[in-house]
Amino acid sequence: MTDLTERERERVGPLESADSPITLNTDDQIVPMWKQRLRIFVHNKLAIASVLFLVITVGSCFLVPLLHPTNQTNQALTFGLPWNQAPSWHHWLGTDSSGFDELGRIFFGGEYSLTLGFFAGFITIVVGTTYGMISGFAGGVTDTIMMRIIDAFLSIPYIFLLITLISIFNRSTVFLICIIGFTLWWGNARIIRGDALLIRNLEYSQAATAMGARKWHIIRHHVFPNSISNIVTVATFSIADAILFLSALGFLGLGIQAPPTDWGTMLQAGTSQIQNGFWWEIYPLALIFILVVVSINYIGDALRDCFEVRLLER
């Protein structure tokens, strides 16, 4: 190897010996994908506040009844206790029209509302994602028939469909989870189907098909990973929608059967007492309910940004 000239040596800089360690510029180091997604999520302050609020609320709903038990199931034990009592030292949020402690009842009803909402939302996203991917990737006559079925279901007002099914059958906890989960996925399926239609026509999907890859292989390794952004977003929104529809049924008197209760049933009972000035029976619960739904939506927006490929570094 020829020696460097003086000008080239000045431009390149001093050479390191063969025994000297090679150091990499920190700017050229590859940042793991999970760290990039976590950094994007942390930069969303509303999402961080939403996570903290949701963790505190969910934890309170399941831990407070154990740490500070109150009677929430036996109305016979409330005889002799003050009904519609204003907030006091013994009852921080007062009592309701049945004599139950309002603060304990919010957490007691939250157990059922959040549990049903999360399970129903999980069913919704699993069924909707599977249906939408099959429809979009298959295309042709299969896609047309599957989409016309969804169009027929979407033409039925959803809340009336829930009322009809619950009136025909029963209002058990398992049935409410199933009826909401298996009837709320139609819109989700259309969103995922749009992703599948787009991805199946991209170059890497076409190349995998030309190389003999099976359809399920392409769906697992190409369609699903590249649709994860919309899947995660739709999943969070489905949980919020499930909680909303469960509360709507409870507000109409078709929620969980007593002695358990849910937030919708409590709101319905509170609205009948607000005209008497018993504000503590509706405003604290309404505030928590709204904040829970809004927090889930903010978390969904942040997760969508986390899984957005265009925001990640190469």
Number of C-alpha atoms within 10 A of each C-alpha: 3 4 7 10 9 8 9 10 12 10 9 9 9 8 8 9 8 7 6 8 8 9 6 8 7 7 7 7 8 9 12 9 14 11 10 16 19 13 12 18 21 14 11 17 12 16 21 17 14 21 17 12 17 19 12 11 19 16 13 19 22 15 14 15 18 10 9 8 11 16 15 21 15 10 12 9 12 16 10 8 12 15 16 22 20 17 16 10 7 9 15 14 22 23 26 24 17 17 21 25 24 28 22 23 26 22 23 25 20 23 24 21 25 22 16 24 25 22 17 28 27 19 22 28 28 17 18 27 27 14 20 27 25 21 25 27 24 17 17 10 10 13 19 13 13 16 20 11 12 15 14 9 15 14 8 10 9 15 11 10 14 19 13 11 14 18 11 9 9 14 17 12 15 12 15 23 23 16 16 24 26 18 19 24 25 22 19 23 27 21 19 27 27 16 21 26 20 12 22 22 12 11 10 13 19 14 12 16 15 9 9 8 13 10 17 12 12 19 19 11 12 18 24 19 12 18 21 17 19 20 25 19 21 27 23 25 23 28 26 23 21 27 28 19 19 29 25 19 21 23 19 13 15 20 25 25 15 10 9 15 22 28 32 28 23 23 21 18 19 21 16 13 18 14 9 9 10 21 17 23 29 21 15 14 23 17 10 17 21 11 16 21 20 15 23 22 22 23 24 23 21 23 24 20 20 23 26 17 13 9 12 14 10 8
